[in-house]
Amino acid sequence: QKAFTRTDLRLTWRSADDRFRLGGFVNNIEDTAVITRAVYSNNRSLLGNYAIGRTYGITGGVRF
């Protein structure tokens, strides 16, 4: 496969007392389909895995 770039981004805010946390993320911003693994097995089959596409979400937390 050709050369590729994969960029992940994470941004996290924490409160001054470090009790609260809120974050957001984007994985594989380019949304590029790349092969992460390819295996030629003994029964003459080729198995391949692709990286997951673009994913995004938010996270949060509270310390007790």
C-alpha positions in Angstrom: 0.0 0.0 0.0 1.0 3.6 -0.5 2.4 5.8 2.3 -0.3 7.4 4.5 -0.7 9.7 7.4 -2.9 9.0 10.4 -3.7 11.8 12.8 -5.5 11.5 16.2 -6.6 14.5 18.3 -7.4 14.7 21.9 -8.4 17.7 24.0 -9.0 17.6 27.7 -10.1 20.3 30.2 -9.5 19.8 33.9 -11.0 21.9 36.7 -8.5 23.9 38.9 -9.0 21.4 41.8 -8.6 18.4 39.3 -11.9 17.0 40.4 -13.7 17.3 37.1 -12.5 16.3 33.6 -14.1 16.8 30.2 -12.6 15.8 26.9 -13.1 15.2 23.3 -11.3 13.0 20.7 -11.1 12.3 17.0 -9.2 9.2 15.8 -8.1 8.8 12.1 -9.0 12.4 11.1 -8.1 11.6 7.5 -10.5 8.7 7.4 -8.0 6.6 5.4 -8.6 2.9 4.8 -5.2 1.2 5.5 -4.3 -2.4 5.9 -3.0 -3.1 9.4 -2.4 -6.8 8.9 -2.3 -9.3 6.1 -1.7 -13.0 6.4 -1.3 -15.7 3.7 -2.6 -18.9 5.3 -1.7 -22.5 4.6 -5.0 -23.1 2.8 -4.0 -20.5 0.1 -6.2 -17.7 1.4 -5.3 -14.2 2.1 -6.7 -12.6 5.2 -6.5 -8.8 5.8 -7.5 -6.4 8.5 -8.2 -2.7 7.9 -7.8 0.0 10.5 -11.1 1.4 11.8 -12.3 4.6 10.1 -12.8 8.0 11.6 -14.2 7.8 15.2 -15.0 10.6 17.6 -16.6 11.1 20.9 -16.5 12.8 24.3 -15.3 11.7 27.7 -15.9 12.9 31.2 -15.1 12.1 34.8 -15.4 13.1 38.4 -13.0 12.4 41.2 -14.5 11.6 44.6 
